């Protein structure tokens, strides 16, 4: 079995849930030799205040998910101790823990094996651009 890996640097995103499926597809197409018989892929979000998810393409789902996460892990809670980088810091870590930072996606006929309405999303959980900034995804494909 062979493995191919690349690190994809994403632009700075505002807080929210952002579709990155086209960027992941492009990175995988550049990564693999054309003759490769692909088995699977993984996407790893390499930061503690972001998540990588596979979710519905409807924008309302993204907005509802963000609203729900903000209710589960609200900002400005006096009992939080980890606030050095701001009131959104610990909630961002909690959201990342709940959603996870990696995905395993089968590759079918050389492409991502996603369902009709599915997409790959980066969830940026921070408000502050000084602590957000560019994010990195590590993409690994095994053949």
C-alpha positions in Angstrom: 0.0 0.0 0.0 1.3 3.5 -0.9 0.5 6.7 0.9 0.4 10.3 -0.5 0.2 13.3 1.7 -0.1 17.1 1.2 -0.8 20.1 3.4 -3.3 22.5 2.1 -3.1 26.1 3.5 -6.6 27.7 3.5 -7.2 31.4 3.6 -8.4 33.2 6.7 -12.1 32.6 7.2 -14.6 34.4 9.3 -16.2 32.5 12.1 -18.7 30.0 10.7 -19.0 26.9 8.5 -17.3 27.2 5.1 -17.4 24.7 2.2 -14.0 23.5 1.2 -14.9 20.5 -1.0 -13.5 22.1 -4.2 -10.2 22.8 -2.5 -9.9 19.3 -1.2 -10.8 17.8 -4.6 -8.1 19.9 -6.3 -5.5 19.0 -3.7 -6.2 15.3 -4.2 -6.2 15.5 -8.0 -2.7 17.2 -7.8 -1.5 14.7 -5.3 -2.2 11.4 -7.0 -0.6 9.8 -10.0 -3.2 9.2 -12.7 -2.7 5.4 -12.6 -3.3 5.2 -8.8 -6.1 2.8 -7.7 -7.4 4.8 -4.7 -8.7 3.2 -1.5 -9.4 6.0 0.9 -8.6 9.5 2.1 -8.5 11.4 5.3 -8.7 15.1 5.9 -7.2 16.4 9.2 -7.8 20.0 10.4 -4.5 20.9 12.0 -5.6 23.5 14.6 -7.4 23.2 18.0 -10.1 25.8 17.3 -11.4 24.5 14.0 -13.2 21.4 12.9 -13.6 19.4 9.7 -17.0 18.0 9.0 -19.0 16.3 6.3 -22.4 18.0 6.2 -25.4 19.0 4.1 -24.8 21.6 1.4 -27.9 23.7 2.4 -26.7 27.0 3.8 -29.5 26.9 6.4 -28.0 23.7 7.9 -24.7 25.5 8.4 -26.4 28.5 10.0 -28.5 26.3 12.3 -25.5 24.3 13.3 -23.5 27.4 14.2 -26.5 28.7 16.3 -26.7 25.3 18.1 -23.0 25.2 18.8 -23.2 28.7 20.2 -25.9 27.6 22.6 -24.0 24.5 23.7 -20.6 26.3 24.2 -21.5 30.0 24.8 -18.9 32.7 25.1 -18.3 35.0 28.2 -18.9 32.4 30.8 -17.4 33.5 34.2 -16.5 29.9 35.1 -14.1 29.5 32.1 -10.5 29.5 33.0 -8.9 29.3 29.6 -9.5 32.8 28.3 -6.0 34.1 27.5 -6.9 34.6 23.9 -10.4 36.0 24.4 -13.8 34.9 25.5 -14.2 32.8 22.3 -11.1 30.7 23.0 -12.5 28.0 25.2 -15.8 27.7 23.4 -13.8 27.2 20.2 -11.9 24.3 21.8 -15.1 22.8 23.0 -16.8 23.0 19.6 -13.7 21.5 18.0 -13.8 18.6 20.4 -17.5 18.0 19.8 -17.3 18.0 16.0 -13.8 16.5 15.5 -10.9 17.5 13.4 -10.7 14.7 10.9 -12.7 12.9 8.3 -12.3 9.6 6.5 -13.8 9.8 3.0 -13.8 6.9 0.5 -12.6 7.7 -3.0 -14.7 6.3 -5.7 -13.5 6.2 -9.3 -10.8 8.8 -8.5 -13.2 11.2 -6.8 -14.6 11.9 -3.3 -17.3 9.4 -2.5 -19.7 11.9 -1.1 -23.5 11.6 -1.2 -25.6 13.9 -3.3 -26.0 16.7 -0.8 -22.8 16.2 1.2 -19.8 18.5 1.3 -16.6 18.9 3.2 -16.6 22.0 5.5 -14.1 23.9 7.6 -15.7 25.1 10.8 -13.9 28.2 12.1 -14.8 28.6 15.7 -12.8 31.8 16.5 -14.0 35.4 16.3 -10.6 37.0 16.5 -8.6 37.3 13.3 -5.4 37.6 15.3 -5.8 34.1 16.6 -7.7 32.7 13.6 -5.8 33.3 10.4 -4.8 30.8 7.8 -5.5 27.2 8.6 -3.9 24.0 7.4 -5.4 20.8 6.4 -3.4 17.6 6.1 -4.8 15.4 3.3 -3.6 11.8 3.2 -4.6 9.3 0.5 -3.8 5.6 0.5 -3.7 3.5 -2.6 
